[in-house]
Amino acid sequence: MMSFEMNDRKKIGLGLTGFGVFFSFLGIIFFFDKGLLAMGNILFFSGVTLTIGLQSSLQFFMKRSNFKGTISFGIGFFLVIIGWPILGMIVETYGFIVLFSGFWPTLAVFLQKMPIFGWVFQQPFIRSVILVCHLLYLKS
Protein backbone atom coordinates (compact mmCIF):
# COMPACT_ATOMS: atom_id res chain seq x y z
CA MET A 1 0.00 0.00 0.00
CA MET A 2 1.24 3.47 -0.88
CA SER A 3 2.07 5.97 1.82
CA PHE A 4 0.61 9.44 1.46
CA GLU A 5 2.38 10.99 4.43
CA MET A 6 3.75 14.46 3.97
CA ASN A 7 7.45 14.44 4.78
CA ASP A 8 9.88 17.31 4.21
CA ARG A 9 11.03 16.02 0.82
CA LYS A 10 7.45 16.01 -0.50
CA LYS A 11 6.79 19.49 0.91
CA ILE A 12 9.88 20.84 -0.84
CA GLY A 13 8.84 19.01 -4.03
CA LEU A 14 5.37 20.56 -3.97
CA GLY A 15 6.91 23.99 -3.39
CA LEU A 16 9.30 23.55 -6.31
CA THR A 17 6.45 22.35 -8.53
CA GLY A 18 4.38 25.39 -7.57
CA PHE A 19 7.28 27.76 -8.25
CA GLY A 20 7.84 25.99 -11.57
CA VAL A 21 4.26 26.62 -12.63
CA PHE A 22 4.54 30.23 -11.40
CA PHE A 23 7.77 30.92 -13.32
CA SER A 24 6.33 29.31 -16.45
CA PHE A 25 3.25 31.51 -16.12
CA LEU A 26 5.45 34.60 -15.72
CA GLY A 27 7.50 33.54 -18.72
CA ILE A 28 4.38 33.35 -20.85
CA ILE A 29 3.01 36.65 -19.53
CA PHE A 30 6.32 38.40 -20.26
CA PHE A 31 6.12 37.51 -23.96
CA PHE A 32 7.75 34.08 -23.78
CA ASP A 33 10.85 35.09 -21.85
CA LYS A 34 13.16 32.12 -22.32
CA GLY A 35 14.94 32.58 -18.97
CA LEU A 36 11.74 32.42 -16.95
CA LEU A 37 10.40 29.53 -19.03
CA ALA A 38 13.62 27.54 -18.61
CA MET A 39 13.64 28.20 -14.86
CA GLY A 40 9.99 27.16 -14.65
CA ASN A 41 10.70 23.92 -16.50
CA ILE A 42 13.65 23.04 -14.28
CA LEU A 43 11.72 23.80 -11.09
CA PHE A 44 8.64 21.89 -12.27
CA PHE A 45 10.58 18.79 -13.26
CA SER A 46 12.69 18.76 -10.09
CA GLY A 47 9.57 19.35 -7.98
CA VAL A 48 7.71 16.43 -9.52
CA THR A 49 10.78 14.24 -9.04
CA LEU A 50 11.09 15.19 -5.37
CA THR A 51 7.36 14.81 -4.73
CA ILE A 52 6.88 11.31 -6.13
CA GLY A 53 10.48 10.08 -5.82
CA LEU A 54 13.21 9.30 -8.32
CA GLN A 55 12.16 5.69 -8.96
CA SER A 56 8.50 6.57 -9.51
CA SER A 57 9.48 9.49 -11.75
CA LEU A 58 11.63 7.26 -13.93
CA GLN A 59 8.84 4.69 -14.15
CA PHE A 60 6.29 7.36 -15.03
CA PHE A 61 8.33 9.16 -17.69
CA MET A 62 9.74 5.98 -19.23
CA LYS A 63 6.44 4.10 -19.38
CA ARG A 64 5.74 3.01 -22.95
CA SER A 65 2.36 4.78 -23.04
CA ASN A 66 3.98 8.06 -21.87
CA PHE A 67 7.01 7.90 -24.14
CA LYS A 68 5.54 10.23 -26.79
CA GLY A 69 4.77 12.85 -24.14
CA THR A 70 8.22 12.52 -22.55
CA ILE A 71 9.96 13.01 -25.89
CA SER A 72 7.74 16.00 -26.76
CA PHE A 73 8.31 17.61 -23.37
CA GLY A 74 12.08 17.12 -23.69
CA ILE A 75 12.22 18.51 -27.23
CA GLY A 76 10.12 21.49 -26.14
CA PHE A 77 12.45 22.14 -23.21
CA PHE A 78 15.45 21.99 -25.55
CA LEU A 79 13.76 24.45 -27.94
CA VAL A 80 13.15 26.88 -25.07
CA ILE A 81 16.79 26.62 -23.97
CA ILE A 82 18.21 27.31 -27.46
CA GLY A 83 16.04 30.40 -27.90
CA TRP A 84 12.81 29.33 -29.61
CA PRO A 85 10.40 29.79 -26.69
CA ILE A 86 7.09 29.95 -28.58
CA LEU A 87 7.66 26.76 -30.57
CA GLY A 88 9.18 25.13 -27.48
CA MET A 89 6.13 25.93 -25.34
CA ILE A 90 3.78 24.58 -28.01
CA VAL A 91 5.69 21.29 -28.14
CA GLU A 92 5.94 21.19 -24.33
CA THR A 93 2.20 21.80 -23.95
CA TYR A 94 1.48 18.88 -26.26
CA GLY A 95 3.87 16.69 -24.26
CA PHE A 96 2.32 17.83 -20.97
CA ILE A 97 -1.19 17.00 -22.19
CA VAL A 98 -0.11 13.55 -23.40
CA LEU A 99 1.88 12.82 -20.22
CA PHE A 100 -0.81 13.83 -17.77
CA SER A 101 -3.89 12.81 -19.78
CA GLY A 102 -4.71 10.12 -17.23
CA PHE A 103 -5.18 12.78 -14.55
CA TRP A 104 -7.73 14.94 -16.43
CA PRO A 105 -10.84 13.06 -15.18
CA THR A 106 -9.64 13.42 -11.59
CA LEU A 107 -8.98 17.11 -12.16
CA ALA A 108 -12.45 17.56 -13.68
CA VAL A 109 -14.14 16.02 -10.63
CA PHE A 110 -12.01 18.19 -8.33
CA LEU A 111 -12.93 21.36 -10.25
CA GLN A 112 -16.64 20.49 -10.18
CA LYS A 113 -16.56 20.23 -6.40
CA MET A 114 -14.83 23.58 -5.82
CA PRO A 115 -17.13 26.03 -4.01
CA ILE A 116 -16.59 29.10 -6.20
CA PHE A 117 -15.81 27.74 -9.67
CA GLY A 118 -17.69 24.46 -9.40
CA TRP A 119 -20.88 25.79 -10.95
CA VAL A 120 -19.00 26.72 -14.15
CA PHE A 121 -17.73 23.18 -14.56
CA GLN A 122 -21.18 21.74 -13.87
CA GLN A 123 -22.76 23.53 -16.84
CA PRO A 124 -23.99 21.13 -19.55
CA PHE A 125 -21.63 22.41 -22.26
CA ILE A 126 -18.53 22.16 -20.07
CA ARG A 127 -19.55 18.71 -18.79
CA SER A 128 -20.03 17.49 -22.37
CA VAL A 129 -16.54 18.78 -23.32
CA ILE A 130 -15.06 16.98 -20.31
CA LEU A 131 -16.93 13.80 -21.24
CA VAL A 132 -15.71 13.93 -24.86
CA CYS A 133 -12.12 14.46 -23.71
CA HIS A 134 -12.44 11.53 -21.31
CA LEU A 135 -13.85 9.29 -24.05
CA LEU A 136 -11.03 10.30 -26.41
CA TYR A 137 -8.52 9.38 -23.71
CA LEU A 138 -10.14 5.98 -23.18
CA LYS A 139 -10.13 5.35 -26.93
CA SER A 140 -6.37 5.95 -27.26
C-alpha positions, 0 to 999 in steps of 0.5 A: 500500500502506498504511503501518502504521508507528507514528509519534508522532501514532498513538501519541498517538491510541492513547493518547487512544482508550484514555483515551476508553474509560477515561473512558467506563467510569468515567462508566458506573460512576459512575452515568452521570456526564455529565462523564466520559461527555462527556470519554470521547467527546471523547477517543475521537473525537479519538484515532480521528481522530489514529490513522487520520488526518483524511482516513480518518476523514472517509471512514469516518464519511461512508461511506454504509453507516456514515451511520446509525451516525454519526448515531446516535453524534452524537445520542447524544453530543448527548444526553449533553452536554445532560444525558440520559446514559442515553438518550445512551449507549443511542443511542451504543452502537447507533451504535458497533455499527453503525459498527464492525460490520465489525470484529467478526469480526476482534475475535472471532478475536483474542479466540479466540487470547488465552491466558487468555480464548481458551478461553471464546470457543472454547466452542460456544455462544459460537462459534455466537453469533459466527457468527450475528452475523457472518451477520447482518452479511453479510446487511445 
